[in-house]
Amino acid sequence: MWITRLVSMTNFAVASSALGFQVFVLYPWHEQLQRDFEDLKKEHLRVLDAIRDMD
């Protein structure tokens, strides 16, 4: 009985830690990457327009 309880509590601790990591680390990092990607795309389009204007 106590082994089952220990496994359940361990499972809960691991799942809670994983959820906390996803919410507080991965999601903000994903948002930053998305902003950086949008900035990179705008810069790429600006460079393409500059090259097109040189021709």
C-alpha distance matrix in Angstrom:
0.0 3.8 5.4 5.3 6.5 8.8 10.1 10.9 12.6 14.4 15.6 16.8 18.6 20.3 21.3 22.7 24.6 26.0 27.2 28.8 30.5 31.9 33.2 34.6 35.8 36.4 37.9 40.5 41.3 41.8 44.1 46.2 46.5 47.7 50.3 51.5 51.8 53.9 56.1 56.5 57.5 60.1 61.5 61.7 63.7 65.9 66.8 67.5 69.8 71.6 72.1 73.3 75.8 77.2 78.4
3.8 0.0 3.8 5.4 5.0 6.1 8.6 9.8 10.4 12.1 14.1 15.2 16.3 18.2 19.8 20.8 22.4 24.2 25.6 26.7 28.4 30.2 31.4 32.5 33.7 34.5 36.2 38.6 39.4 40.2 42.5 44.3 44.8 46.2 48.7 49.7 50.2 52.4 54.4 54.9 56.1 58.6 59.9 60.3 62.3 64.4 65.2 66.1 68.4 70.0 70.6 72.0 74.4 75.7 77.1
5.4 3.8 0.0 3.8 5.4 5.0 6.1 8.5 9.8 10.4 12.1 14.1 15.2 16.4 18.2 19.8 21.0 22.4 24.2 25.6 26.9 28.5 30.2 31.3 32.1 32.7 34.6 37.2 37.6 38.3 40.9 42.6 42.8 44.3 46.9 47.8 48.2 50.5 52.5 52.8 54.0 56.6 57.8 58.0 60.1 62.3 63.0 63.8 66.2 67.8 68.3 69.7 72.2 73.4 74.6
5.3 5.4 3.8 0.0 3.8 5.4 5.2 6.2 8.6 9.9 10.5 12.3 14.3 15.4 16.4 18.2 20.0 21.1 22.4 24.2 25.8 27.0 28.5 30.1 31.1 31.4 33.0 35.7 36.4 36.8 39.2 41.3 41.4 42.6 45.4 46.4 46.6 48.8 51.1 51.4 52.3 55.0 56.4 56.5 58.5 60.8 61.6 62.2 64.6 66.4 66.9 68.1 70.6 72.0 73.1
6.5 5.0 5.4 3.8 0.0 3.8 5.5 5.1 6.2 8.5 9.8 10.5 12.3 14.3 15.3 16.4 18.3 20.0 21.0 22.4 24.3 25.8 26.9 28.2 29.6 30.3 31.7 34.2 35.2 35.8 38.0 40.0 40.5 41.7 44.2 45.4 45.9 47.9 50.1 50.6 51.7 54.2 55.6 56.0 57.9 60.0 61.0 61.8 64.0 65.7 66.4 67.7 70.0 71.5 72.8
8.8 6.1 5.0 5.4 3.8 0.0 3.8 5.4 5.2 6.1 8.5 9.8 10.5 12.2 14.1 15.2 16.4 18.3 19.9 21.0 22.5 24.3 25.7 26.7 27.7 28.6 30.4 32.7 33.4 34.3 36.6 38.3 38.8 40.3 42.8 43.7 44.3 46.6 48.5 48.9 50.2 52.7 53.9 54.3 56.4 58.5 59.3 60.2 62.6 64.1 64.7 66.2 68.5 69.8 71.2
10.1 8.6 6.1 5.2 5.5 3.8 0.0 3.8 5.5 5.1 6.0 8.6 9.8 10.5 12.1 14.1 15.3 16.4 18.2 19.8 21.0 22.5 24.2 25.6 26.3 26.7 28.6 31.2 31.7 32.2 34.8 36.6 36.8 38.2 40.9 41.7 42.1 44.4 46.5 46.7 47.9 50.5 51.7 52.0 54.0 56.2 56.9 57.7 60.1 61.8 62.3 63.6 66.1 67.4 68.6
10.9 9.8 8.5 6.2 5.1 5.4 3.8 0.0 3.8 5.4 5.1 6.2 8.7 10.0 10.5 12.1 14.2 15.3 16.4 18.2 20.0 21.1 22.4 24.1 25.2 25.6 27.0 29.8 30.6 31.0 33.3 35.4 35.8 36.9 39.5 40.7 41.0 43.1 45.3 45.8 46.8 49.3 50.7 51.1 52.9 55.2 56.1 56.8 59.1 60.9 61.5 62.7 65.1 66.6 67.9
12.6 10.4 9.8 8.6 6.2 5.2 5.5 3.8 0.0 3.8 5.4 5.0 6.2 8.6 9.8 10.4 12.2 14.2 15.3 16.3 18.3 20.0 21.0 22.2 23.5 24.4 25.9 28.2 29.2 30.1 32.2 34.0 34.7 36.0 38.4 39.6 40.3 42.3 44.3 44.9 46.2 48.5 49.8 50.4 52.4 54.4 55.4 56.3 58.5 60.1 60.9 62.3 64.5 65.9 67.4
14.4 12.1 10.4 9.9 8.5 6.1 5.1 5.4 3.8 0.0 3.8 5.4 5.1 6.2 8.5 9.8 10.6 12.3 14.2 15.3 16.5 18.4 20.0 21.0 21.7 22.6 24.5 26.8 27.4 28.3 30.7 32.3 32.8 34.4 36.8 37.7 38.3 40.6 42.5 42.9 44.2 46.7 47.9 48.3 50.5 52.5 53.2 54.2 56.6 58.1 58.7 60.2 62.5 63.8 65.2
15.6 14.1 12.1 10.5 9.8 8.5 6.0 5.1 5.4 3.8 0.0 3.8 5.5 5.2 6.1 8.5 9.9 10.6 12.2 14.2 15.4 16.5 18.3 19.9 20.6 20.9 22.6 25.3 25.9 26.3 28.8 30.7 31.0 32.3 34.9 35.9 36.3 38.5 40.6 41.0 42.1 44.6 46.0 46.3 48.3 50.4 51.3 52.1 54.4 56.1 56.7 58.0 60.4 61.8 63.1
16.8 15.2 14.1 12.3 10.5 9.8 8.6 6.2 5.0 5.4 3.8 0.0 3.8 5.5 5.2 6.0 8.5 9.9 10.5 12.1 14.1 15.3 16.3 17.9 19.4 20.0 21.2 23.8 24.8 25.4 27.5 29.5 30.2 31.3 33.7 35.0 35.6 37.5 39.6 40.4 41.4 43.8 45.2 45.8 47.6 49.7 50.8 51.7 53.8 55.5 56.3 57.6 59.8 61.3 62.8
18.6 16.3 15.2 14.3 12.3 10.5 9.8 8.7 6.2 5.1 5.5 3.8 0.0 3.8 5.5 5.2 6.1 8.6 10.0 10.5 12.2 14.3 15.4 16.2 17.4 18.6 20.2 22.4 23.3 24.3 26.5 28.1 28.9 30.4 32.6 33.7 34.6 36.7 38.4 39.2 40.6 42.8 44.0 44.8 46.8 48.6 49.6 50.8 52.9 54.4 55.3 56.8 58.9 60.2 61.9
20.3 18.2 16.4 15.4 14.3 12.2 10.5 10.0 8.6 6.2 5.2 5.5 3.8 0.0 3.8 5.5 5.1 6.2 8.6 9.9 10.6 12.4 14.3 15.4 15.8 16.4 18.5 20.9 21.3 22.1 24.7 26.2 26.6 28.2 30.7 31.5 32.1 34.5 36.3 36.7 38.1 40.6 41.7 42.2 44.3 46.3 47.1 48.1 50.4 51.9 52.6 54.1 56.4 57.6 59.1
21.3 19.8 18.2 16.4 15.3 14.1 12.1 10.5 9.8 8.5 6.1 5.2 5.5 3.8 0.0 3.8 5.4 5.1 6.2 8.6 9.9 10.6 12.3 14.2 15.1 15.2 16.6 19.4 20.2 20.5 22.8 24.9 25.3 26.4 29.0 30.2 30.6 32.7 34.8 35.4 36.4 38.9 40.3 40.8 42.6 44.7 45.7 46.6 48.8 50.5 51.2 52.5 54.8 56.3 57.7
22.7 20.8 19.8 18.2 16.4 15.2 14.1 12.1 10.4 9.8 8.5 6.0 5.2 5.5 3.8 0.0 3.8 5.4 5.1 6.1 8.6 9.9 10.6 12.0 13.6 14.5 15.6 17.9 19.2 20.0 21.8 23.8 24.8 25.9 28.1 29.5 30.3 32.2 34.1 35.0 36.3 38.4 39.8 40.6 42.5 44.3 45.5 46.6 48.6 50.2 51.2 52.6 54.6 56.2 57.8
24.6 22.4 21.0 20.0 18.3 16.4 15.3 14.2 12.2 10.6 9.9 8.5 6.1 5.1 5.4 3.8 0.0 3.8 5.5 5.1 6.1 8.7 10.0 10.4 11.3 12.6 14.4 16.4 17.2 18.5 20.6 22.1 22.9 24.6 26.7 27.7 28.7 30.8 32.5 33.2 34.7 36.9 38.0 38.9 41.0 42.7 43.7 44.9 47.1 48.4 49.4 51.0 53.0 54.3 56.1
26.0 24.2 22.4 21.1 20.0 18.3 16.4 15.3 14.2 12.3 10.6 9.9 8.6 6.2 5.1 5.4 3.8 0.0 3.8 5.4 5.1 6.2 8.7 10.1 10.2 10.4 12.3 14.9 15.3 16.0 18.5 20.2 20.6 22.1 24.6 25.5 26.1 28.3 30.2 30.8 32.1 34.5 35.7 36.3 38.3 40.3 41.2 42.2 44.4 46.0 46.8 48.2 50.4 51.8 53.3
27.2 25.6 24.2 22.4 21.0 19.9 18.2 16.4 15.3 14.2 12.2 10.5 10.0 8.6 6.2 5.1 5.5 3.8 0.0 3.8 5.4 5.1 6.2 8.5 9.8 9.9 10.7 13.5 14.7 15.1 17.0 19.2 20.0 20.9 23.3 24.7 25.4 27.2 29.2 30.1 31.2 33.4 34.9 35.7 37.4 39.4 40.6 41.6 43.5 45.2 46.3 47.5 49.6 51.2 52.8
28.8 26.7 25.6 24.2 22.4 21.0 19.8 18.2 16.3 15.3 14.2 12.1 10.5 9.9 8.6 6.1 5.1 5.4 3.8 0.0 3.8 5.4 5.2 5.9 7.9 9.4 10.2 12.0 13.6 14.8 16.3 18.1 19.4 20.7 22.5 23.9 25.1 26.9 28.5 29.7 31.1 33.0 34.4 35.5 37.3 38.9 40.2 41.5 43.4 44.8 46.1 47.5 49.3 50.9 52.7
30.5 28.4 26.9 25.8 24.3 22.5 21.0 20.0 18.3 16.5 15.4 14.1 12.2 10.6 9.9 8.6 6.1 5.1 5.4 3.8 0.0 3.8 5.6 5.4 5.3 6.6 8.8 10.5 11.0 12.5 14.7 15.9 16.9 18.7 20.6 21.5 22.7 24.8 26.3 27.1 28.8 30.9 31.9 32.9 35.0 36.6 37.6 39.0 41.1 42.4 43.4 45.0 47.0 48.3 50.1
31.9 30.2 28.5 27.0 25.8 24.3 22.5 21.1 20.0 18.4 16.5 15.3 14.3 12.4 10.6 9.9 8.7 6.2 5.1 5.4 3.8 0.0 3.8 5.8 5.7 4.8 6.1 9.0 9.7 10.1 12.3 14.3 14.9 16.1 18.5 19.7 20.4 22.4 24.3 25.1 26.4 28.6 29.9 30.7 32.6 34.5 35.6 36.7 38.7 40.3 41.3 42.7 44.7 46.2 47.9
33.2 31.4 30.2 28.5 26.9 25.7 24.2 22.4 21.0 20.0 18.3 16.3 15.4 14.3 12.3 10.6 10.0 8.7 6.2 5.2 5.6 3.8 0.0 3.8 5.9 6.3 5.5 7.7 9.9 10.5 11.5 13.8 15.2 16.0 17.8 19.7 20.7 22.1 24.0 25.3 26.5 28.3 29.9 31.1 32.7 34.3 35.8 37.0 38.7 40.3 41.7 42.9 44.7 46.5 48.2
34.6 32.5 31.3 30.1 28.2 26.7 25.6 24.1 22.2 21.0 19.9 17.9 16.2 15.4 14.2 12.0 10.4 10.1 8.5 5.9 5.4 5.8 3.8 0.0 3.8 6.4 6.4 6.7 8.8 10.7 11.5 12.8 14.8 16.2 17.4 18.9 20.6 22.1 23.4 24.9 26.6 28.1 29.3 30.8 32.6 33.9 35.3 36.9 38.6 39.9 41.3 42.9 44.4 46.0 48.1
35.8 33.7 32.1 31.1 29.6 27.7 26.3 25.2 23.5 21.7 20.6 19.4 17.4 15.8 15.1 13.6 11.3 10.2 9.8 7.9 5.3 5.7 5.9 3.8 0.0 3.8 5.8 5.9 6.2 8.7 10.4 11.0 12.4 14.5 15.9 16.7 18.4 20.4 21.6 22.6 24.5 26.3 27.2 28.5 30.6 32.0 33.0 34.6 36.6 37.7 39.0 40.7 42.4 43.7 45.7
36.4 34.5 32.7 31.4 30.3 28.6 26.7 25.6 24.4 22.6 20.9 20.0 18.6 16.4 15.2 14.5 12.6 10.4 9.9 9.4 6.6 4.8 6.3 6.4 3.8 0.0 3.8 5.7 5.1 6.0 8.7 9.9 10.3 12.1 14.3 15.2 16.1 18.3 19.9 20.6 22.2 24.4 25.5 26.3 28.4 30.1 31.1 32.4 34.5 35.8 36.9 38.4 40.4 41.8 43.5
37.9 36.2 34.6 33.0 31.7 30.4 28.6 27.0 25.9 24.5 22.6 21.2 20.2 18.5 16.6 15.6 14.4 12.3 10.7 10.2 8.8 6.1 5.5 6.4 5.8 3.8 0.0 3.9 5.4 5.0 6.3 8.8 9.8 10.5 12.6 14.3 15.2 16.7 18.6 19.9 21.0 22.9 24.5 25.5 27.2 28.9 30.3 31.5 33.2 34.9 36.2 37.4 39.2 41.0 42.7
40.5 38.6 37.2 35.7 34.2 32.7 31.2 29.8 28.2 26.8 25.3 23.8 22.4 20.9 19.4 17.9 16.4 14.9 13.5 12.0 10.5 9.0 7.7 6.7 5.9 5.7 3.9 0.0 3.8 5.4 5.0 6.3 8.7 9.8 10.7 12.4 14.2 15.5 16.7 18.4 20.0 21.4 22.7 24.3 26.0 27.3 28.8 30.4 31.9 33.2 34.8 36.3 37.8 39.4 41.5
41.3 39.4 37.6 36.4 35.2 33.4 31.7 30.6 29.2 27.4 25.9 24.8 23.3 21.3 20.2 19.2 17.2 15.3 14.7 13.6 11.0 9.7 9.9 8.8 6.2 5.1 5.4 3.8 0.0 3.8 5.4 5.1 6.2 8.6 10.0 10.5 12.2 14.3 15.4 16.3 18.3 20.1 21.0 22.3 24.4 25.7 26.8 28.4 30.3 31.5 32.7 34.4 36.1 37.5 39.5
41.8 40.2 38.3 36.8 35.8 34.3 32.2 31.0 30.1 28.3 26.3 25.4 24.3 22.1 20.5 20.0 18.5 16.0 15.1 14.8 12.5 10.1 10.5 10.7 8.7 6.0 5.0 5.4 3.8 0.0 3.8 5.4 5.1 6.1 8.7 9.8 10.4 12.4 14.3 15.1 16.3 18.5 19.9 20.7 22.6 24.3 25.6 26.7 28.6 30.2 31.3 32.7 34.6 36.2 37.9
44.1 42.5 40.9 39.2 38.0 36.6 34.8 33.3 32.2 30.7 28.8 27.5 26.5 24.7 22.8 21.8 20.6 18.5 17.0 16.3 14.7 12.3 11.5 11.5 10.4 8.7 6.3 5.0 5.4 3.8 0.0 3.8 5.4 5.1 6.3 8.7 9.8 10.7 12.5 14.2 15.4 16.8 18.5 19.9 21.4 22.8 24.5 25.9 27.3 28.9 30.5 31.7 33.3 35.1 37.0
46.2 44.3 42.6 41.3 40.0 38.3 36.6 35.4 34.0 32.3 30.7 29.5 28.1 26.2 24.9 23.8 22.1 20.2 19.2 18.1 15.9 14.3 13.8 12.8 11.0 9.9 8.8 6.3 5.1 5.4 3.8 0.0 3.8 5.4 5.2 6.2 8.5 10.0 10.7 12.2 14.2 15.5 16.5 18.2 20.1 21.2 22.6 24.4 25.9 27.1 28.6 30.3 31.7 33.2 35.4
46.5 44.8 42.8 41.4 40.5 38.8 36.8 35.8 34.7 32.8 31.0 30.2 28.9 26.6 25.3 24.8 22.9 20.6 20.0 19.4 16.9 14.9 15.2 14.8 12.4 10.3 9.8 8.7 6.2 5.1 5.4 3.8 0.0 3.8 5.5 5.0 6.0 8.6 9.8 10.3 12.1 14.2 15.1 16.1 18.3 19.8 20.8 22.3 24.2 25.5 26.7 28.3 30.1 31.5 33.4
47.7 46.2 44.3 42.6 41.7 40.3 38.2 36.9 36.0 34.4 32.3 31.3 30.4 28.2 26.4 25.9 24.6 22.1 20.9 20.7 18.7 16.1 16.0 16.2 14.5 12.1 10.5 9.8 8.6 6.1 5.1 5.4 3.8 0.0 3.8 5.5 5.1 6.3 8.7 9.8 10.5 12.5 14.3 15.2 16.7 18.5 20.0 21.1 22.7 24.5 25.8 26.9 28.7 30.5 32.3
50.3 48.7 46.9 45.4 44.2 42.8 40.9 39.5 38.4 36.8 34.9 33.7 32.6 30.7 29.0 28.1 26.7 24.6 23.3 22.5 20.6 18.5 17.8 17.4 15.9 14.3 12.6 10.7 10.0 8.7 6.3 5.2 5.5 3.8 0.0 3.8 5.4 5.1 6.3 8.6 9.9 10.7 12.4 14.2 15.5 16.6 18.5 20.1 21.3 22.7 24.5 25.8 27.2 29.0 31.1
51.5 49.7 47.8 46.4 45.4 43.7 41.7 40.7 39.6 37.7 35.9 35.0 33.7 31.5 30.2 29.5 27.7 25.5 24.7 23.9 21.5 19.7 19.7 18.9 16.7 15.2 14.3 12.4 10.5 9.8 8.7 6.2 5.0 5.5 3.8 0.0 3.8 5.5 5.1 6.1 8.6 9.9 10.5 12.2 14.3 15.2 16.4 18.3 20.0 21.0 22.5 24.2 25.7 27.1 29.3
51.8 50.2 48.2 46.6 45.9 44.3 42.1 41.0 40.3 38.3 36.3 35.6 34.6 32.1 30.6 30.3 28.7 26.1 25.4 25.1 22.7 20.4 20.7 20.6 18.4 16.1 15.2 14.2 12.2 10.4 9.8 8.5 6.0 5.1 5.4 3.8 0.0 3.8 5.4 5.0 6.1 8.7 9.8 10.4 12.3 14.2 15.3 16.4 18.4 19.9 21.0 22.4 24.3 25.9 27.6
53.9 52.4 50.5 48.8 47.9 46.6 44.4 43.1 42.3 40.6 38.5 37.5 36.7 34.5 32.7 32.2 30.8 28.3 27.2 26.9 24.8 22.4 22.1 22.1 20.4 18.3 16.7 15.5 14.3 12.4 10.7 10.0 8.6 6.3 5.1 5.5 3.8 0.0 3.8 5.4 5.1 6.3 8.7 9.8 10.7 12.4 14.3 15.4 16.6 18.5 20.1 21.0 22.6 24.7 26.4
56.1 54.4 52.5 51.1 50.1 48.5 46.5 45.3 44.3 42.5 40.6 39.6 38.4 36.3 34.8 34.1 32.5 30.2 29.2 28.5 26.3 24.3 24.0 23.4 21.6 19.9 18.6 16.7 15.4 14.3 12.5 10.7 9.8 8.7 6.3 5.1 5.4 3.8 0.0 3.8 5.4 5.2 6.2 8.6 10.0 10.6 12.4 14.3 15.4 16.5 18.5 19.9 21.1 22.8 25.1
56.5 54.9 52.8 51.4 50.6 48.9 46.7 45.8 44.9 42.9 41.0 40.4 39.2 36.7 35.4 35.0 33.2 30.8 30.1 29.7 27.1 25.1 25.3 24.9 22.6 20.6 19.9 18.4 16.3 15.1 14.2 12.2 10.3 9.8 8.6 6.1 5.0 5.4 3.8 0.0 3.8 5.4 5.1 6.1 8.6 9.8 10.5 12.2 14.2 15.2 16.5 18.2 19.9 21.2 23.2
57.5 56.1 54.0 52.3 51.7 50.2 47.9 46.8 46.2 44.2 42.1 41.4 40.6 38.1 36.4 36.3 34.7 32.1 31.2 31.1 28.8 26.4 26.5 26.6 24.5 22.2 21.0 20.0 18.3 16.3 15.4 14.2 12.1 10.5 9.9 8.6 6.1 5.1 5.4 3.8 0.0 3.8 5.4 5.0 6.3 8.6 9.9 10.6 12.4 14.3 15.4 16.4 18.4 20.2 21.7
60.1 58.6 56.6 55.0 54.2 52.7 50.5 49.3 48.5 46.7 44.6 43.8 42.8 40.6 38.9 38.4 36.9 34.5 33.4 33.0 30.9 28.6 28.3 28.1 26.3 24.4 22.9 21.4 20.1 18.5 16.8 15.5 14.2 12.5 10.7 9.9 8.7 6.3 5.2 5.4 3.8 0.0 3.8 5.4 5.2 6.2 8.7 9.9 10.6 12.4 14.3 15.2 16.5 18.6 20.6
61.5 59.9 57.8 56.4 55.6 53.9 51.7 50.7 49.8 47.9 46.0 45.2 44.0 41.7 40.3 39.8 38.0 35.7 34.9 34.4 31.9 29.9 29.9 29.3 27.2 25.5 24.5 22.7 21.0 19.9 18.5 16.5 15.1 14.3 12.4 10.5 9.8 8.7 6.2 5.1 5.4 3.8 0.0 3.8 5.4 5.0 6.2 8.6 9.8 10.5 12.4 14.1 15.3 16.7 19.1
61.7 60.3 58.0 56.5 56.0 54.3 52.0 51.1 50.4 48.3 46.3 45.8 44.8 42.2 40.8 40.6 38.9 36.3 35.7 35.5 32.9 30.7 31.1 30.8 28.5 26.3 25.5 24.3 22.3 20.7 19.9 18.2 16.1 15.2 14.2 12.2 10.4 9.8 8.6 6.1 5.0 5.4 3.8 0.0 3.8 5.4 5.2 6.2 8.7 9.9 10.6 12.2 14.3 15.5 17.3
63.7 62.3 60.1 58.5 57.9 56.4 54.0 52.9 52.4 50.5 48.3 47.6 46.8 44.3 42.6 42.5 41.0 38.3 37.4 37.3 35.0 32.6 32.7 32.6 30.6 28.4 27.2 26.0 24.4 22.6 21.4 20.1 18.3 16.7 15.5 14.3 12.3 10.7 10.0 8.6 6.3 5.2 5.4 3.8 0.0 3.8 5.4 5.0 6.1 8.6 9.8 10.4 12.2 14.3 15.8
65.9 64.4 62.3 60.8 60.0 58.5 56.2 55.2 54.4 52.5 50.4 49.7 48.6 46.3 44.7 44.3 42.7 40.3 39.4 38.9 36.6 34.5 34.3 33.9 32.0 30.1 28.9 27.3 25.7 24.3 22.8 21.2 19.8 18.5 16.6 15.2 14.2 12.4 10.6 9.8 8.6 6.2 5.0 5.4 3.8 0.0 3.8 5.5 5.1 6.2 8.7 9.8 10.6 12.6 14.9
66.8 65.2 63.0 61.6 61.0 59.3 56.9 56.1 55.4 53.2 51.3 50.8 49.6 47.1 45.7 45.5 43.7 41.2 40.6 40.2 37.6 35.6 35.8 35.3 33.0 31.1 30.3 28.8 26.8 25.6 24.5 22.6 20.8 20.0 18.5 16.4 15.3 14.3 12.4 10.5 9.9 8.7 6.2 5.2 5.4 3.8 0.0 3.8 5.4 5.0 6.2 8.5 9.8 10.7 13.0
67.5 66.1 63.8 62.2 61.8 60.2 57.7 56.8 56.3 54.2 52.1 51.7 50.8 48.1 46.6 46.6 44.9 42.2 41.6 41.5 39.0 36.7 37.0 36.9 34.6 32.4 31.5 30.4 28.4 26.7 25.9 24.4 22.3 21.1 20.1 18.3 16.4 15.4 14.3 12.2 10.6 9.9 8.6 6.2 5.0 5.5 3.8 0.0 3.8 5.4 5.1 6.1 8.6 10.0 11.2
69.8 68.4 66.2 64.6 64.0 62.6 60.1 59.1 58.5 56.6 54.4 53.8 52.9 50.4 48.8 48.6 47.1 44.4 43.5 43.4 41.1 38.7 38.7 38.6 36.6 34.5 33.2 31.9 30.3 28.6 27.3 25.9 24.2 22.7 21.3 20.0 18.4 16.6 15.4 14.2 12.4 10.6 9.8 8.7 6.1 5.1 5.4 3.8 0.0 3.8 5.4 5.0 6.1 8.7 10.3
71.6 70.0 67.8 66.4 65.7 64.1 61.8 60.9 60.1 58.1 56.1 55.5 54.4 51.9 50.5 50.2 48.4 46.0 45.2 44.8 42.4 40.3 40.3 39.9 37.7 35.8 34.9 33.2 31.5 30.2 28.9 27.1 25.5 24.5 22.7 21.0 19.9 18.5 16.5 15.2 14.3 12.4 10.5 9.9 8.6 6.2 5.0 5.4 3.8 0.0 3.8 5.4 5.1 6.4 9.1
72.1 70.6 68.3 66.9 66.4 64.7 62.3 61.5 60.9 58.7 56.7 56.3 55.3 52.6 51.2 51.2 49.4 46.8 46.3 46.1 43.4 41.3 41.7 41.3 39.0 36.9 36.2 34.8 32.7 31.3 30.5 28.6 26.7 25.8 24.5 22.5 21.0 20.1 18.5 16.5 15.4 14.3 12.4 10.6 9.8 8.7 6.2 5.1 5.4 3.8 0.0 3.8 5.4 5.2 6.9
73.3 72.0 69.7 68.1 67.7 66.2 63.6 62.7 62.3 60.2 58.0 57.6 56.8 54.1 52.5 52.6 51.0 48.2 47.5 47.5 45.0 42.7 42.9 42.9 40.7 38.4 37.4 36.3 34.4 32.7 31.7 30.3 28.3 26.9 25.8 24.2 22.4 21.0 19.9 18.2 16.4 15.2 14.1 12.2 10.4 9.8 8.5 6.1 5.0 5.4 3.8 0.0 3.8 5.5 5.6
75.8 74.4 72.2 70.6 70.0 68.5 66.1 65.1 64.5 62.5 60.4 59.8 58.9 56.4 54.8 54.6 53.0 50.4 49.6 49.3 47.0 44.7 44.7 44.4 42.4 40.4 39.2 37.8 36.1 34.6 33.3 31.7 30.1 28.7 27.2 25.7 24.3 22.6 21.1 19.9 18.4 16.5 15.3 14.3 12.2 10.6 9.8 8.6 6.1 5.1 5.4 3.8 0.0 3.8 5.5
77.2 75.7 73.4 72.0 71.5 69.8 67.4 66.6 65.9 63.8 61.8 61.3 60.2 57.6 56.3 56.2 54.3 51.8 51.2 50.9 48.3 46.2 46.5 46.0 43.7 41.8 41.0 39.4 37.5 36.2 35.1 33.2 31.5 30.5 29.0 27.1 25.9 24.7 22.8 21.2 20.2 18.6 16.7 15.5 14.3 12.6 10.7 10.0 8.7 6.4 5.2 5.5 3.8 0.0 3.8
78.4 77.1 74.6 73.1 72.8 71.2 68.6 67.9 67.4 65.2 63.1 62.8 61.9 59.1 57.7 57.8 56.1 53.3 52.8 52.7 50.1 47.9 48.2 48.1 45.7 43.5 42.7 41.5 39.5 37.9 37.0 35.4 33.4 32.3 31.1 29.3 27.6 26.4 25.1 23.2 21.7 20.6 19.1 17.3 15.8 14.9 13.0 11.2 10.3 9.1 6.9 5.6 5.5 3.8 0.0
